[in-house]
Amino acid sequence: MSISLSSHVLDTTLGKPASNMPLTLFTPQGKTIEASTNDDGRCNQWQDTVFTAGIYQLRFHTKDYLMSHHQAAFYPYVDIHFELIENGGHYHVPLLISPYGFSSYRGS
């Protein structure tokens, strides 16, 4: 079973997806992959990355999005560290944001 990764960013203040937000994925091997959310706030395009077991970091660059939609951004970015395991299947890392808070969990 292969490993795959997706993310979804939702603006809880507006009740809408956060589109065009830049993301940076850091792999256990030290590779950095730049991506961004689509019009629906989703991202599953990680170039040609083959995911292996290990600890990853996903950075959500929130400041520009929050400033343009809310004129406030307490968190300039949000870093989420998570671990993928061999044969772990699909991983989904959602982010719920507002100008002064955020939350994440393992989605499906």
BAZADO-654358 format. One line per 4 residues: their letters; for each residue x, y, z of N, C-alpha, C. Coordinates in Angstrom, 1 decimal, decimal comma. Layout:
residues N
a = X:Y:Z:X:Y:Z:X:Y:Z  ...
This chain:
residues 108
msis = 0,9:-1,2:0,0:0,0:0,0:0,0:0,9:1,2:0,0  0,6:2,1:-0,9:1,4:3,4:-1,0:0,9:4,4:0,0  1,7:5,4:0,2:1,4:6,5:1,1:1,1:7,7:0,3  0,0:8,4:0,6:-0,4:9,7:-0,1:-0,7:10,7:1,0
lssh = -0,7:12,0:0,5:-0,9:13,1:1,4:-1,8:14,2:0,8  -2,7:14,7:1,5:-3,5:15,8:1,0:-3,7:16,8:2,2  -4,2:18,0:1,9:-4,4:19,0:2,9:-5,6:19,8:2,5  -6,3:20,5:3,4:-7,4:21,3:3,2:-7,4:22,5:4,2
vldt = -7,5:23,7:3,7:-7,5:24,8:4,6:-8,8:25,5:4,6  -9,4:25,7:5,8:-10,7:26,3:5,9:-10,6:27,5:6,8  -11,2:28,6:6,3:-11,3:29,9:7,0:-12,6:29,8:7,9  -12,4:29,6:9,2:-13,6:29,4:10,0:-14,4:30,7:10,3
tlgk = -13,7:31,9:10,1:-14,4:33,1:10,3:-15,4:33,4:9,1  -14,9:33,1:7,9:-15,7:33,3:6,7:-16,6:32,1:6,4  -16,2:31,0:6,9:-16,9:29,7:6,6:-16,7:29,3:5,1  -15,4:29,6:4,7:-15,1:29,3:3,3:-13,7:28,7:3,2
pasn = -13,4:28,0:2,1:-12,0:27,5:1,9:-11,0:28,6:1,7  -9,8:28,4:2,2:-8,7:29,4:2,0:-8,0:29,1:0,7  -8,3:29,8:-0,3:-7,7:29,5:-1,6:-6,3:30,2:-1,8  -5,5:29,7:-2,6:-4,2:30,3:-3,0:-3,3:30,5:-1,9
mplt = -3,3:29,7:-0,8:-2,4:29,8:0,3:-1,1:29,0:0,0  0,0:29,6:0,1:1,3:28,9:-0,2:1,5:27,9:1,0  2,0:26,7:0,6:2,4:25,7:1,5:3,8:25,2:1,3  4,5:24,8:2,3:5,9:24,2:2,1:5,9:22,9:2,9
lftp = 6,2:21,8:2,2:6,3:20,5:2,8:7,8:20,2:2,9  8,2:19,8:4,2:9,6:19,4:4,4:9,6:17,9:4,7  10,4:17,2:3,9:10,4:15,7:4,1:11,5:15,3:5,0  11,5:14,0:5,5:12,5:13,6:6,4:13,9:13,5:5,8
qgkt = 13,9:13,5:4,4:15,2:13,4:3,7:15,8:14,8:3,4  15,1:15,9:3,9:15,6:17,2:3,8:15,1:17,9:2,5  14,2:17,3:1,7:13,6:17,9:0,5:12,6:18,9:0,9  12,5:20,0:0,2:11,5:21,0:0,4:10,6:21,1:-0,9
ieas = 9,3:21,0:-0,7:8,4:21,1:-1,8:7,4:22,2:-1,6  7,3:23,1:-2,6:6,5:24,3:-2,6:5,2:23,9:-3,3  4,0:24,3:-2,7:2,7:24,1:-3,3:1,8:25,2:-2,8  0,5:25,1:-3,2:-0,5:26,1:-2,8:-1,8:25,5:-2,8
tndd = -2,8:26,0:-2,1:-4,1:25,5:-2,1:-4,8:25,9:-3,4  -5,8:25,1:-3,8:-6,5:25,5:-5,0:-7,7:26,3:-4,6  -8,7:26,5:-5,5:-9,8:27,4:-5,3:-10,7:26,8:-4,2  -10,6:25,5:-3,9:-11,4:24,9:-2,9:-10,6:24,7:-1,6
grcn = -9,4:25,4:-1,5:-8,6:25,3:-0,3:-7,9:24,0:-0,1  -7,8:23,2:-1,2:-7,2:21,8:-1,1:-5,8:21,8:-1,7  -5,0:20,9:-1,3:-3,7:20,6:-1,9:-3,4:19,2:-1,8  -3,1:18,6:-3,0:-2,6:17,2:-3,0:-1,5:17,1:-4,1
qwqd = -1,0:18,2:-4,6:0,1:18,2:-5,6:1,4:18,5:-5,0  2,2:17,4:-4,8:3,5:17,5:-4,1:4,6:17,2:-5,1  4,5:17,7:-6,4:5,4:17,4:-7,4:5,5:15,9:-7,6  6,7:15,3:-7,7:6,8:13,9:-7,9:7,2:13,1:-6,7
tvft = 6,9:13,6:-5,5:7,3:13,1:-4,2:6,8:11,7:-4,0  7,6:10,8:-3,7:7,2:9,4:-3,3:7,3:9,4:-1,7  6,2:9,3:-1,1:6,2:9,4:0,4:6,7:8,1:1,0  7,5:8,2:2,0:8,1:7,1:2,8:7,8:7,4:4,2
agiy = 8,0:6,4:5,1:7,8:6,6:6,5:8,7:7,6:7,0  8,3:8,4:8,0:9,1:9,4:8,6:8,3:10,6:9,1  9,0:11,5:9,7:8,4:12,7:10,2:8,5:13,9:9,2  7,4:14,4:8,9:7,2:15,5:7,9:6,8:16,8:8,7
qlrf = 7,0:17,9:8,0:6,5:19,2:8,5:5,8:19,9:7,3  4,6:20,4:7,6:3,9:21,1:6,6:3,7:22,5:7,1  4,2:23,5:6,4:4,1:24,9:6,8:3,0:25,6:5,9  2,1:26,1:6,6:1,0:26,9:6,0:1,4:28,4:6,1
htkd = 1,6:29,1:5,0:2,0:30,5:5,0:0,7:31,3:5,1  0,2:31,6:6,3:-1,1:32,2:6,6:-1,2:33,7:6,5  -0,1:34,4:6,8:-0,2:35,8:7,0:-0,8:36,6:5,8  -0,3:36,4:4,6:-0,9:37,2:3,5:-2,4:36,9:3,3
ylms = -2,8:35,6:3,4:-4,2:35,3:3,3:-5,0:36,0:4,4  -4,6:35,9:5,6:-5,3:36,5:6,7:-5,4:38,0:6,6  -4,3:38,6:6,2:-4,3:40,1:6,1:-5,2:40,5:5,0  -5,2:39,8:3,9:-6,0:40,2:2,8:-7,5:40,0:3,0
hhqa = -7,9:39,0:3,9:-9,3:38,7:4,1:-9,8:39,3:5,5  -8,9:39,5:6,4:-9,3:39,9:7,8:-8,6:41,1:8,3  -7,5:41,6:7,7:-6,7:42,7:8,1:-6,1:42,5:9,5  -5,9:41,2:9,8:-5,2:40,8:11,0:-4,7:39,4:10,8
afyp = -3,5:39,2:11,4:-2,9:37,8:11,3:-1,9:37,6:12,5  -2,4:37,1:13,6:-1,5:36,8:14,7:-0,5:35,8:14,4  -0,8:34,8:13,6:0,1:33,7:13,2:0,6:34,0:11,8  1,8:34,3:11,5:2,3:34,5:10,2:2,4:33,2:9,4
yvdi = 2,6:32,1:10,1:2,5:30,8:9,5:2,2:29,8:10,6  1,7:28,6:10,1:1,4:27,5:11,0:2,2:26,3:10,6  3,0:25,7:11,5:3,8:24,5:11,2:3,1:23,3:11,9  2,9:22,3:11,1:2,3:21,1:11,6:3,3:19,9:11,3
hfel = 3,7:19,3:12,4:4,6:18,1:12,2:3,8:16,8:12,4  4,0:15,9:11,6:3,3:14,6:11,7:4,1:13,5:11,2  3,7:12,3:11,5:4,5:11,1:11,2:3,7:10,2:10,3  4,3:9,8:9,1:3,8:8,8:8,2:4,4:7,5:8,5
ieng = 3,6:6,4:8,5:4,2:5,1:8,7:4,0:4,3:7,4  4,9:3,3:7,3:4,9:2,4:6,2:3,5:1,8:6,0  3,0:1,7:4,8:1,7:1,1:4,5:0,6:1,9:5,2  0,8:3,1:5,5:-0,2:3,9:6,2:-1,3:4,4:5,4
ghyh = -1,3:4,2:4,1:-2,3:4,6:3,2:-2,4:6,1:3,0  -3,6:6,7:3,0:-3,8:8,1:2,8:-3,8:8,9:4,1  -3,1:10,0:4,1:-3,0:10,9:5,2:-3,6:12,3:4,7  -4,5:12,9:5,6:-5,1:14,1:5,2:-4,8:15,1:6,4
vpll = -4,2:16,2:6,2:-3,9:17,2:7,2:-4,7:18,5:7,0  -5,9:18,6:7,6:-6,7:19,8:7,5:-6,2:20,9:8,4  -6,4:22,2:8,1:-6,1:23,3:8,9:-7,3:24,2:9,0  -7,8:24,5:10,1:-8,9:25,4:10,3:-8,2:26,7:10,9
ispy = -8,5:27,8:10,2:-7,8:29,1:10,6:-8,8:30,2:10,8  -8,3:31,2:11,6:-9,0:32,4:11,8:-7,9:33,4:12,1  -8,1:34,7:12,2:-7,0:35,7:12,4:-6,3:35,4:13,7  -6,9:34,8:14,7:-6,3:34,7:16,0:-6,3:33,2:16,6
gfss = -6,5:32,3:15,7:-6,5:30,9:16,1:-6,4:29,9:15,0  -6,0:28,7:15,3:-6,0:27,6:14,3:-6,1:26,3:15,0  -6,5:25,3:14,2:-6,7:23,9:14,7:-6,4:22,9:13,6  -5,9:21,8:14,0:-5,7:20,7:13,0:-6,0:19,4:13,6
yrgs = -6,1:18,4:12,7:-6,4:17,0:13,2:-6,0:16,1:12,0  -6,0:14,8:12,2:-5,8:13,9:11,1:-7,2:13,6:10,5  -7,4:14,0:9,3:-8,6:13,8:8,6:-8,6:12,6:7,8  -9,6:12,4:6,9:-9,7:11,2:6,1:-9,8:11,5:4,7
